[in-house]
Amino acid sequence: MSMRFTGLRRSRRVSVVPALLVATVLTTSLAACGSSDAGEADGDAPASGDLTTQEQLKPDYETDQEIRALLPASVQDSGVLKAALSAGNPPLTIPGKTANTVAGVIPDLQSAIAQILGVEIEGSIYPTTASQLLALDSKRVDIAFSTNSDTRERQATYQFVDYFKSNYILAVQGDNVGEMKSWEDLCGGGYGSVKGSIDIIDQMNESCTDAGKDAPEVSYFEDVPALLLAAKSGRIDTFFTPSSYVVWGKANGETIDQIDPPTPADTFYGFTVSKDGDQIAEAVLAALEKLVADGYYEKALERWNLEDGQMTPGINIGDQSAMFG
């Protein structure tokens, strides 16, 4: 069975992970010696088990002069890499302990990358993908350390240093947890979708029919909060979402679990640079490859319960993901 994704607006990533509202653009300087909450946990500190209070890793890398030499001369001379940050896709990015900091997996990776490159990351929080891309277009920033999906359309204008495979699943909550164990159990039940979002309802319909079961009953919602309210109140049984949503829900004590869809579904997240940002992309990729080679990358993802998102980083390799388009 081929995988088709319906209702996908190519102009922007639409996710059923709720964005955290940020009232203003906040500016912060993240030193090369650590992440937004650097100094609170050393590199060997154990994970807390509670992602809502998890302390950041504190990497201890020396500048790699060969990798640093890949950066544009202007960045090498200034020692500063200007970045768009986000805080709305936990536990990859989470609001930090103060208004102008970010926590989560990406800051753990970002701080180590900064050390390897021998630069200071001067970051500003941009609440949406669109605002981050506009900041790149206007040259206000050199890179977006965020959860932007690598898509065919975006590759026409930007480059992606792909670092994370976001696996999409069917979420179940409340009384459905433990009762519904496979996608077949969801046939004939209530399926929720945000209008215009990434969806697999066509695949669910086809798979349920092939299994001799009723197709799901679909309810469409205008926005994410409405869908989540319907799920938590039991008006729908499932919805399609990145697995990180379930990870974060469990971290917050919710009764929530995930079911694999009929066909594997994933998209690659990439640190984003302009189309002409080859040197920055190559330098960041080289730093990431070093983090993979020495185990730091794996450690960071496992620390935040996102080990299923591990991948071999690369530039513009989104076409290797199931939902590339």
N, C-alpha and C positions, 0 to 999 in steps of 0.2 A: 504494500500500500504506500503510495507516494504521500509525502507530507506537504500540505499546502496550509498557509496561514492566512486567515481571512480577516478583512477589516483593518489591515495594517496601513496606517498613514506613514508614508515613507519620509515625511519631512521632519519627524521628531520621534524620539523613543517614547512610547506610552507604556507605562508599567503599572501593575496593580499594587505596587508598593507605595504607600502614601508618602508624598513629599512633605517634609517638615517646613513649615512656613518660616521664612526669614524676612523680617520687616525691612531691613536695610542691608546694603552691601557693607560688610565689615572688613577692615584691613588688618592683617597681622603679619609680622615677620617671623618666619619659622627658621630658627638657626640650623645650620648644617649639622650640629652636634646632636640633634634629636628631633622627635615629632612634636606635635602641638602640646602634648603633656610630657615632654621629655624630662628625664631626671626623676620620674616617679617610680620607675621600675627598671631594674637592670636587665640585661639580655638573658639571664638565666632565671629570672623570677617566674614562679609557677603561675599558671592561669588561675584566676580567682574562681572560675566556675559560674560566675554571675556576670554575664556580658554587659549588664547595665552599669556595673562598677569596675569593669576590667581596666587595669592599668596598661599603659602603652609599653611596648618593648623599648629598650634604650640601646640601639646598636652602637658598635664601637669600631667603625671602619676607618682606615687611613685612606687619604685621597689616592685614587688610582690614576697616575699621571697619563697613562696610555688612553684610558677611557676619557679622562678630562679633555685630552687633546682633540677628541671628536667633536666637542662643542664649538659653536661659532666663536670666532675671535672676540666678538663684542661681549659675549657672556663670560668668556675666560678673563677678559680684562676687568669687567665689572665685578665678577664673582657673585653675580645675582641672577637667579632664574625666576622670572615673574610668572606666577601661577594662578589659575582659577581653581578654587576649592569648592567642595560642596559638603553638605551635612545631612542629606535627606534620604539615604538608602542604607539603613542600618542592617547588619553590623559592619558593612564596608565603610560607611561614613556616618558618624553620629555627632551631634552637638557635643562639644567638649565641656569641661568643668567651668569654663567662663564663656562669655558671649562670643568671643572672637577666636575660639579654638575648635578644632575638629578632632574627634577620636575615631577609633576603628581600625580596620585592616589597612586601608589606604595610607593613613598617617604612619603606620609601622613601616610600610614599604617606602613611602616618600622620604622619611627621615634617613633611612639607610642609603637610598639613591643619592640624596644630597651629600652625604658624607663621601661616597665613592667619587662623585663628580667634583667634590671640593668647592661647592657653591652654597650660598644661602638661598633658601626658597622664600621669596617674598610673595605671600599669598593673600588673595582677597576671596571672600566667600560669595559665590554666585548661586542663587537658589535653584536655577533651572538650567537644563541643557542648552536651551536657546540663548540664554544670557551668557553662558560660557563660550558658545560658538561666536557670538557677537563680539565678545572681548578678544577672541583670537583674530577675528576679521579686522578689528580696529587696531591691532597690535598692542593693546593694553597689557596683554599677557603673552607669554611664550608657549605655555602648555596648560592643559586642563588636567589636574589630578582628580579624576572623577569616575563616574560609572556610565560613561557614554557608550552606547552600543555601536559597534563597527558594522555599518551597513553599506550596501552598494552605492546608494545615493550620496551618502556622506563622504565616501572615498573620492568622489569627484572634486571635493573642496578641501578635505582634511586628510591627515594621516593618523593612524592609530597604532600605538604600541600596545598590542593586545596582551593582557596580563591575567585575565580571569574569565573562566567559562561559567556563565550564569545559567544554571539548569532550571528550566521551567517545569512545574509540577501542578497537580490538582490539589488544592488545599481543602482540608475538611476540619471542622471545628465543633466544639461542644459535644453533644450526644453522638455525633457521627464518628468521633474518634474511637477506634476499636471495633466499630460496627461495620464501617465501610473500609475494605482492605484492598480493593483493586478497582480499576476503572469500570469493570463490569458491574460492580455494586452501585455505581453512580448512574447507570442507564435507567431512564424513566424518572429520575429525580430532578431536583431543581438546580439549574446551572446558571450562574450569574456572569455577566460580561459588561464592561464599560464600553459604551458606543465608541467605535473607532480604535479600540485597543487591539493588541496582539491577542489572537484567539485560536482555539482549535475545535470549535463547535462542529465544523464540517467533519473533522476526523472522528470526533466522538459519535456523531450521528451515524457515520458509515460503519464504525467499529461495532457499535451497539446493534445495528441492523444485521451485520454479518454474524453476530453472536446470538441472533434470534431474540434480542431484547428490545424494549421500547427506547426510542431516542430520548435524550434529556429534554426537559421542559426549560426553555431559555427565557430568562428575564434580563432585559437590557436596562442599564443605569446611566444616568447623565455624568456621574463622576465617581471617583474612587470611594469617598466617604459613604456615599449611598450604598455602594456594593458591599463594603465592609460591614455596615450596619445590618444589611439583609443577611449576611453570612452569620454574624454573631447572634442574631435573633432567631436563626433557624428558618428564615423564609427561603433561603437557597441552601443547597447541600454542598456545593463546590464552586470554585472559580480557578482560573488559570493564572499562575503567578510565579515569580522567581522563588526558588527554594529558600533564599535568604529571608524572605518574609516569614516563613515558618520558623527558621532558626531564631529570629528576633522575637517572634511571638512566644516561643517556649522560654526564651530568656526573661520575658516579662510575666511568666507564670500563666499564660493562656493555655487552655486545653485545645491544642491544635496539632495536626499532623499532615503528612503529605502522601499522595498516591501518584505513582508513575503514570503518565499519559499513555495512550495506546502506542505511540511512536515517540522515541526520545526527542526532546526539544531543548535547544540551548542557543544562546547568543554570546558573543565575545564582548567583554568590556575592554576598552582601550584608553590609555592616557592619550589625549588628543593634542595634535599640533597642526599648524597650518600646512597647506600643500607644499610650501617651499621650506618647511621646517625639517628637512632631511637630517641635518647635522644633529639637531636636538633629539630627533627620534632615534637615531643610531646610538647616540651617547646613552640615552635612557634605557634602550634595549640592552646595550652592553652591561650596564649596571644591574639590570634585572637578571640577566643571564648569570652574573656573578653571584647574585643572591640565591638563585636556583641551585647553582653548583655547590655552594657551601651549606645549603639546608635552611638558610634564614627564611626564604620564601615559603617553604613548606611549614616551617614553625609558625610563621605569622598567620597563615590561613588556618592551621589547626587550632591555634590559640583562640580564634574567634568562631570555631565550629563551622568553618567554610572549606574544609579540606576537599569536598567534592568539586570545588571550583578550580582546583589546580590544573594547569595546562603548561605547555611549552610556549613561552612568550615569543612574539614575532611582530613584524610590522605589516599591517593590512592583511592579516590572515583570516579575516572574518568569513571568507568564503568556505572555510573549513567547518563552520558552525552550521547547525541544522536549520536555523531560521534566517540565514543570510539572505538579504534581498532588499 
